[in-house]
């Protein structure tokens, strides 16, 4: 095992090791798309609350799936816009 020191944190190199990598995509997601998705989410919740009151767990799960799908669509398409 080799330990390298960079600016802040040490890095361990292990032969045949498994590594976990995290990517920060905050600035990869256009602000106008974030606002649009948030507006859609709020409108959907308001409609359900107006019609029936609180969302059921199944409705909340369905809304989360829709938001996740829309978010993934934006992240896949976004690089083409740059």
C-alpha positions in Angstrom: 0.0 0.0 0.0 1.3 3.4 -0.9 0.1 6.6 0.8 0.3 9.9 -1.1 -0.4 13.3 0.5 -2.1 16.0 -1.6 -3.3 19.4 -0.7 -5.9 18.3 1.9 -6.4 14.5 2.3 -4.1 11.6 2.0 -4.7 9.1 -0.8 -4.2 5.4 -0.4 -3.2 3.3 -3.4 -3.9 -0.4 -2.8 -3.0 -3.0 -5.5 -6.2 -4.6 -6.8 -8.2 -2.4 -4.5 -11.8 -1.3 -4.9 -12.3 2.5 -5.0 -15.3 4.6 -4.4 -15.6 7.8 -6.5 -18.0 10.6 -5.9 -18.8 13.3 -8.5 -20.2 16.6 -7.6 -22.7 17.5 -10.3 -24.2 20.7 -8.8 -23.0 23.0 -11.5 -23.7 20.4 -14.2 -27.4 20.9 -13.6 -28.8 24.1 -15.2 -30.5 26.4 -12.7 -33.5 27.0 -14.9 -34.0 23.2 -15.1 -33.8 22.9 -11.3 -36.5 25.6 -11.0 -38.7 24.0 -13.6 -38.5 20.6 -11.9 -39.2 22.2 -8.5 -42.2 24.1 -9.9 -43.6 20.9 -11.4 -43.2 19.1 -8.0 -44.9 21.8 -6.1 -47.8 22.0 -8.6 -48.3 18.2 -8.4 -48.4 18.3 -4.6 -50.7 21.3 -4.6 -53.1 19.5 -7.0 -53.2 16.3 -4.9 -53.7 18.3 -1.7 -56.5 20.3 -3.3 -58.3 17.2 -4.5 -57.7 14.8 -1.6 -55.6 16.3 1.1 -52.3 14.7 1.9 -50.4 12.5 -0.5 -50.4 8.8 0.1 -47.0 7.0 0.4 -47.6 5.5 -3.0 -48.2 8.9 -4.6 -45.1 10.3 -2.9 -43.0 7.4 -4.3 -44.5 7.9 -7.8 -43.7 11.6 -7.6 -40.1 10.9 -6.5 -39.7 8.5 -9.4 -40.9 11.1 -11.8 -38.6 13.8 -10.4 -35.7 11.4 -10.5 -36.4 10.5 -14.1 -36.7 14.1 -15.1 -33.4 14.9 -13.2 -31.6 12.1 -15.0 -33.0 13.3 -18.4 -31.6 16.8 -17.7 -28.2 15.4 -16.6 -27.9 13.2 -19.7 -29.0 16.0 -22.1 -27.2 18.9 -20.4 -23.7 18.3 -21.8 -25.1 18.6 -25.4 -26.3 22.2 -24.6 -22.8 23.4 -23.6 
